[in-house]
């Protein structure tokens, strides 16, 4: 059985700021304010690269990598996220 976010992470983590604060990642609030969706997309993209079961260290690294990438301007804006295999969104 694979671990999921709900198995490992506290329920109160909802926003990008929540994740950054929880994992004690120093961040610029203005960067996060304007890039929170991209940050969370990157975070989930990084997590998909890890083999299960995921540990707290995987989640911590994913948050740090995602924020570092956003801060450096390396965004996923229109990167292939597997779209086309589902329905129900306007992307």
GROMACS elastic network, one bead per residue, 0.5 to 0.9 nm:
[ bonds ]
;  ai    aj funct       b0    kb
    1    53     6  0.81323   500
    2    52     6  0.60111   500
    2    53     6  0.52914   500
    2    54     6  0.78149   500
    3     6     6  0.80254   500
    3     7     6  0.58478   500
    3     8     6  0.70691   500
    3    52     6  0.68857   500
    3    53     6  0.51947   500
    3    54     6  0.59836   500
    3    55     6  0.81345   500
    4     7     6  0.51770   500
    4     8     6  0.66001   500
    4     9     6  0.83729   500
    4    52     6  0.89085   500
    4    53     6  0.80319   500
    4    54     6  0.73130   500
    5     8     6  0.53818   500
    5     9     6  0.53611   500
    5    10     6  0.82925   500
    5    11     6  0.88399   500
    5    54     6  0.84155   500
    5    59     6  0.86907   500
    6     9     6  0.56452   500
    6    10     6  0.71017   500
    6    11     6  0.68550   500
    7    10     6  0.83393   500
    8    54     6  0.82107   500
    8    55     6  0.72777   500
    8    56     6  0.69362   500
    9    12     6  0.85377   500
    9    13     6  0.75061   500
    9    56     6  0.76211   500
    9    59     6  0.85475   500
   10    13     6  0.61606   500
   11    14     6  0.76629   500
   12    15     6  0.89031   500
   12    18     6  0.77300   500
   13    16     6  0.81693   500
   13    17     6  0.85768   500
   13    18     6  0.51943   500
   13    19     6  0.59105   500
   13    22     6  0.78637   500
   14    17     6  0.82615   500
   14    18     6  0.61885   500
   14    19     6  0.74534   500
   15    18     6  0.50581   500
   15    19     6  0.66050   500
   15    20     6  0.87723   500
   15    36     6  0.79442   500
   15    40     6  0.83492   500
   16    19     6  0.52897   500
   16    20     6  0.62589   500
   16    21     6  0.85993   500
   16    32     6  0.72491   500
   16    33     6  0.89524   500
   16    36     6  0.58175   500
   16    37     6  0.80116   500
   16    39     6  0.70182   500
   16    40     6  0.63259   500
   16    63     6  0.88572   500
   17    20     6  0.50383   500
   17    21     6  0.59271   500
   17    22     6  0.83541   500
   17    27     6  0.86767   500
   17    29     6  0.81603   500
   17    32     6  0.73518   500
   17    33     6  0.88480   500
   17    36     6  0.82168   500
   18    21     6  0.52038   500
   18    22     6  0.59542   500
   18    23     6  0.85811   500
   19    22     6  0.51188   500
   19    23     6  0.61773   500
   19    24     6  0.83659   500
   19    25     6  0.84389   500
   19    60     6  0.86394   500
   19    63     6  0.70538   500
   20    23     6  0.53863   500
   20    24     6  0.59396   500
   20    25     6  0.50239   500
   20    26     6  0.72493   500
   20    27     6  0.74051   500
   20    60     6  0.87776   500
   20    63     6  0.67118   500
   20    64     6  0.79509   500
   20    67     6  0.82990   500
   21    25     6  0.61658   500
   21    26     6  0.77200   500
   21    27     6  0.87738   500
   22    25     6  0.78398   500
   22    60     6  0.89244   500
   23    59     6  0.85097   500
   23    60     6  0.58401   500
   23    63     6  0.76329   500
   23    64     6  0.83635   500
   24    60     6  0.89048   500
   25    60     6  0.87689   500
   25    63     6  0.79286   500
   25    64     6  0.66560   500
   25    67     6  0.84315   500
   27    30     6  0.87292   500
   27    31     6  0.77504   500
   27    32     6  0.75150   500
   27    67     6  0.77640   500
   27    71     6  0.87820   500
   28    31     6  0.53919   500
   28    32     6  0.65268   500
   28    33     6  0.86656   500
   28    71     6  0.86064   500
   29    32     6  0.51183   500
   29    33     6  0.58742   500
   29    34     6  0.86949   500
   30    34     6  0.64025   500
   30    35     6  0.85169   500
   31    34     6  0.55524   500
   31    35     6  0.59916   500
   31    36     6  0.79850   500
   31    70     6  0.79752   500
   31    71     6  0.70169   500
   32    36     6  0.50108   500
   32    37     6  0.87193   500
   32    39     6  0.75174   500
   32    67     6  0.82937   500
   32    70     6  0.85682   500
   32    71     6  0.88360   500
   33    36     6  0.58757   500
   34    37     6  0.82926   500
   34    38     6  0.89575   500
   35    38     6  0.53581   500
   35    39     6  0.60211   500
   35    40     6  0.87457   500
   35    70     6  0.73782   500
   36    40     6  0.62140   500
   36    41     6  0.85900   500
   37    40     6  0.52837   500
   37    41     6  0.61754   500
   37    42     6  0.85821   500
   38    41     6  0.50468   500
   38    42     6  0.60454   500
   38    43     6  0.84513   500
   38    66     6  0.86308   500
   38    70     6  0.75806   500
   38    75     6  0.66529   500
   38    76     6  0.66364   500
   38    77     6  0.66830   500
   39    42     6  0.51777   500
   39    43     6  0.60893   500
   39    44     6  0.87452   500
   39    63     6  0.82806   500
   39    66     6  0.57513   500
   39    67     6  0.62099   500
   39    69     6  0.84310   500
   39    70     6  0.64598   500
   39    75     6  0.80554   500
   39    76     6  0.87754   500
   40    44     6  0.62483   500
   40    45     6  0.84978   500
   40    63     6  0.83499   500
   40    66     6  0.75753   500
   40    67     6  0.89359   500
   41    44     6  0.52745   500
   41    45     6  0.61178   500
   41    46     6  0.86803   500
   41    66     6  0.84098   500
   41    76     6  0.76106   500
   41    81     6  0.88099   500
   42    46     6  0.61058   500
   42    47     6  0.85824   500
   42    62     6  0.81735   500
   42    63     6  0.85093   500
   42    65     6  0.83240   500
   42    66     6  0.52675   500
   42    67     6  0.83367   500
   42    69     6  0.83159   500
   42    70     6  0.84174   500
   42    75     6  0.75738   500
   42    76     6  0.66224   500
   43    46     6  0.52590   500
   43    47     6  0.63345   500
   43    48     6  0.88522   500
   43    59     6  0.83409   500
   43    62     6  0.53414   500
   43    63     6  0.56468   500
   43    64     6  0.84890   500
   43    65     6  0.75151   500
   43    66     6  0.51051   500
   43    67     6  0.80968   500
   44    47     6  0.50329   500
   44    48     6  0.63246   500
   44    62     6  0.76620   500
   44    63     6  0.89038   500
   44    66     6  0.87263   500
   45    48     6  0.52753   500
   45    49     6  0.70037   500
   45    62     6  0.84763   500
   45    66     6  0.87370   500
   45    81     6  0.77185   500
   46    49     6  0.54785   500
   46    50     6  0.73614   500
   46    59     6  0.89848   500
   46    61     6  0.86319   500
   46    62     6  0.55178   500
   46    63     6  0.84907   500
   46    65     6  0.76886   500
   46    66     6  0.73792   500
   47    50     6  0.55793   500
   47    51     6  0.86452   500
   47    54     6  0.81977   500
   47    58     6  0.70578   500
   47    59     6  0.69906   500
   47    61     6  0.87981   500
   47    62     6  0.60039   500
   48    51     6  0.77756   500
   50    53     6  0.84149   500
   50    54     6  0.71686   500
   50    58     6  0.73526   500
   51    54     6  0.69766   500
   52    55     6  0.82736   500
   54    57     6  0.79858   500
   54    58     6  0.59394   500
   54    59     6  0.74493   500
   55    58     6  0.52037   500
   55    59     6  0.66608   500
   55    60     6  0.87667   500
   56    59     6  0.51165   500
   56    60     6  0.61089   500
   56    61     6  0.85763   500
   57    61     6  0.60402   500
   57    62     6  0.84425   500
   58    61     6  0.52242   500
   58    62     6  0.60887   500
   58    63     6  0.87215   500
   59    62     6  0.50574   500
   59    63     6  0.62813   500
   59    64     6  0.86858   500
   60    63     6  0.53020   500
   60    64     6  0.63032   500
   60    65     6  0.86414   500
   61    64     6  0.50865   500
   61    65     6  0.59635   500
   61    66     6  0.83856   500
   62    65     6  0.51506   500
   62    66     6  0.59500   500
   62    67     6  0.85094   500
   63    66     6  0.51577   500
   63    67     6  0.60975   500
   63    68     6  0.84263   500
   64    67     6  0.53019   500
   64    68     6  0.59632   500
   64    69     6  0.84631   500
   65    68     6  0.51104   500
   65    69     6  0.60209   500
   65    70     6  0.85894   500
   66    69     6  0.52013   500
   66    70     6  0.62415   500
   66    71     6  0.86045   500
   66    75     6  0.88095   500
   67    70     6  0.51005   500
   67    71     6  0.60227   500
   67    72     6  0.85522   500
   68    71     6  0.50842   500
   68    72     6  0.61965   500
   68    73     6  0.86390   500
   68    74     6  0.84906   500
   69    72     6  0.51353   500
   69    73     6  0.62246   500
   69    75     6  0.66501   500
   70    74     6  0.54315   500
   70    75     6  0.56687   500
   70    76     6  0.88289   500
   71    74     6  0.74898   500
   71    75     6  0.89481   500
   72    75     6  0.84755   500
   74    77     6  0.89649   500
   75    78     6  0.84344   500
   75    79     6  0.83727   500
   76    80     6  0.82016   500
   76    81     6  0.87074   500
   78    81     6  0.81363   500
   79    82     6  0.89851   500
   80    83     6  0.67162   500
   82    85     6  0.64446   500
   82    86     6  0.85442   500
   83    86     6  0.66706   500
   83    87     6  0.85632   500
   83    91     6  0.78528   500
   84    87     6  0.73368   500
   86    89     6  0.84025   500
   87    90     6  0.86333   500
